[in-house]
């Protein structure tokens, strides 16, 4: 069992940066692929970024490529999402997710989810 708690969301202006954090419980954090998804109000949840267990590979949605980076610190059981050059269309609730094994960009592949953190980008 893994429990995930996101933090770092807030209200920012277009062009600003934010860093989201996701703290995981448990001693097997390094065995989980981690990802960020987001859900704009009234829309479907969508993939944002993912990182493999061993930091060997990452994946990004086309809409955030070049602006967002994902990283993890296995010693701190934490995964981060650095978001730069934010746009109003990045406004959403951002969720952290974990799954044992390989990275996936599909939300149903993830077993564990955090409660979400709101990111609002004003124009």
N, C-alpha and C positions, 0 to 999 in steps of 0.2 A: 504494500500500500504506500502511495506517495501522496502527500498533501502539498499543494502549491499555493503560494500567496504572492500576488502581484502588488507592486507599488510604483510610484513615480508618475502617475498620470496627472493631468491638470489642464488648465486653460492657457493657451499660448497664442501668439500671433503668427500669421503666415511668415515663413522664413526662419522661424525660431527652431530650437532643438530641444529634445527631451530624451531622457534615458529611463526606460522602464526596467525594473528588476523583478525577478521571480525567484523567491526563496523556496526551496524544496526540503521537505522533511525526509528522514530516512537515511540509511547508510549506504544505499545502492544507487545514489544519484548518477554516478558515472556509468551505470549500465543502461541509462535511458537516453534515447534521442529526445531532444527538446524542440519545441516550436512555439511560435507566436501566431495567433489568428486574431482577426478583428471582425466586429459586427457593427456596421453602421445602423443607425436607427431605422427600423422598418425593412432592413435588407438581410440577405443571407450571410452567415458567417463565412469569411474568406481567409485563405492562407496568406501569411505575411512573410515568415522566414522560419528556417529550421537549421539545426546544427546537430551533427552526429555526436555519438558518445565520446569519441576520442578526439574531437575538434578537427577531424580530418576533412570534413566536408560541410558545406553550407548550401542552402538553397533560398532563393528569394522570389517573391512575386514580381512580375515585370513592373508593376506600378510603383514599387519601392526600390528597385535595383538602382544602385549608385547613390541612394540617399540614406538607406537604413543599413546597419550592420548588426549582426547577432554574434554574441560571444558567451562563453560560459567559464565559470571558475569551479572546477570540480571539488577543490579543497573547501570552498565556501558553500557548496550546494546551491549555486545561484546561476541563473542565466539572465543575460541582459539584452535589451534591444535599444540600440542607439539610433535615434531618429533625428535626422538633420533635414534642413530645408523643408520643414513641414508645410503642408498645403491644407486648405479647408477640406478637401476630399479625404484626408487622412483621419478626419473626425470619426470616432468609433469607440466602442468598448473593446479593449485589447485583452485577450486571454492567453495565458501561458498553458501549454499542454505537454504531456510526457507520454512516451511509449517505450517499452522495452524493445531493443533491437534497432533496426535501421530507420533512417530518416524517411518520413513520408510527408507529402503535401496535402494529404486527404484527411479531413478532420475526423472521420469515423474510425481512422486507424489509431487514434490516440485514446488511451485508457483513462488518463487523469487530467483534470482541468482545474484551473484556479477560478476564483470568483469574478475576475475581470477588474480592469481599471479604466476609467473614462479618460479619453484624450479628446480635447476640443480645440480646434484650430480656427481662429477667427481671421477673417480676411481684412 
